[in-house]
Amino acid sequence: MNRTSKPRAARPTRLTSSDERRSRLRLRELCDEVLASYRAARGADPISATERAEAEQLLARFGALR
């Protein structure tokens, strides 16, 4: 291996836009899971008041479709 070249694992990878969207989605899901676990461990409601209100509005729209 050349001293100036980086090891294979340290080289930055270039993601395509679809790969980037998928990895961002996975990262967001992981962050949501970590935050929910943290809130549950603190004894807090894992869903914030804002999230609950947004979910209720969303569900109300779906209820109107029936």
Beta strands, then each sheet from edge to edge (+ up, - down):
end
